[in-house]
Amino acid sequence: MSRIAFVFPGQGSQLPGMGRSLAETYAEARNVFRLADRVLGMPLSRLCFEGSEAELSRTEVTQPAVLAVSVAALRVLEARGAGPQATAGHSLGEWTAHVCAGTLRFEEALLAVRARARLMQEAVPVGEGAMAAILGLDRAAVEEICAQASRGEVVSAANYNGPGQVVISGRAAAVGRAVALALASGARRAVPLPVSAPFHCALMVPAERGLASALENVHFDDPKVPVYANVTAQVVADAGEARELLLRQVSSPVRWQELVEAMVADGLDTFVEVGPGRVLSSLIRRIAPRTRVLGVSDPRAVEAAVRELGVAA
C-alpha cells in the first residue's frame, strides 16, 4: 500500500492566475480565499487571480499568496478523502505543511507568514543581497567556493535542492565572486535568481529575531502527522520544536535533498506537490526517481490525483 507525503512549495513558485480555477470550481477553495482576504484585510485572492508577475513577486504578497493557494488545494483534496501519512514544505512551504498537520491554524499561519515576509525583506536593503543557483557542482565544492569568495562578507549555501543543485545567498558582491569561482571550477551553470532579499543566510538573523517576537502569542499544537523540517531534515518532535525550527529556518539552509531522502528511507513512496508550480516535483524526481510524484494546482490535477491515490471523489 502506498505511503503518501504531501509537499508544499515556497517562494518562487508563484504564477499569475494561481488558484483561480480552484476557486471557480470548488467551494472549499473559495472559502480559503475568502478567509485569507478577511484575515489579512487585503484582496489577496484578487492578487492571486488577476495580479501581474511584478505584483506577485513582492515578498509581502508572495508568501501569504503561495500559502493561501496551497491551503486551498489542500482543503479540496481533504474534502475528497485524500490525506498524507507525512508532510514537508520547502522554506515558506514548511508553514503550509504545519497547517496540513494541524500544528497551526491557517489564520494564524497567514498573519505569521506576512510578518515573516516583511521582516525578511527589511533585513537587507534591496540590491545589497543576492542569491544564485549553482548547477553541476557538489555541495562540498560549493561550500569551499563560498569560503573562498567571502572575503569577510556573508555568502553561504542557502538551499541544498538536489544532486548538483545548490543555491547560494549573501551580500551581492560576495555572491558575484562565488558565481565567478563556480564557473571557473567547472559549474555547468551559475544562475542569478530574481529575488528581493538574500534568504536563508546569516543576513537574515535580524528577521529571525523579529519573527520570534511575532510568534510569542501564536498557538502551536503537536503535529498530527509527521512533519519533516528544513533545518534538520528530520521529523519535528512536538509543538515547541515546530516553533523553534520555523524560526531557525529563516537564517539556516534548506536541506531539501536530505529531507526527501529521509522521507524515502522512512517508507514514503508517493509525493504529492500541493500548490502552485512544479518546482518540488522536478527536484523529487531527481532525488528519488523510483517514487511516484503528482502535482495538484488546478481542478484537472485534483481529479487526476484523487483517482491515482485511490480515494473516493
Secondary structure by P-SEA (a helix, b strand, c coil): cbbbbbbbbcccccccccaaaaaaccaaaaaaaaaaaaaaccaaaaaaacccccccccaaaaaaaaaaaaaaaaaaaaaaccccccccccccaaaaaaaaaccccaaaaaaaaaaaaaaaaacccccccbbbbbccccaaaaaaaaaaacccccccccccccccbbbbbccaaaaaaaaaaaaaaccccccccccccccccccaaaaaaaaaaaaccccccccccbbbbcccccccccaaaaaaaaaaacccccaaaaaaaaaaaacccbbbbcccccaaaaaaaaacccbbbbbbccaaaaaaaaaaacccc
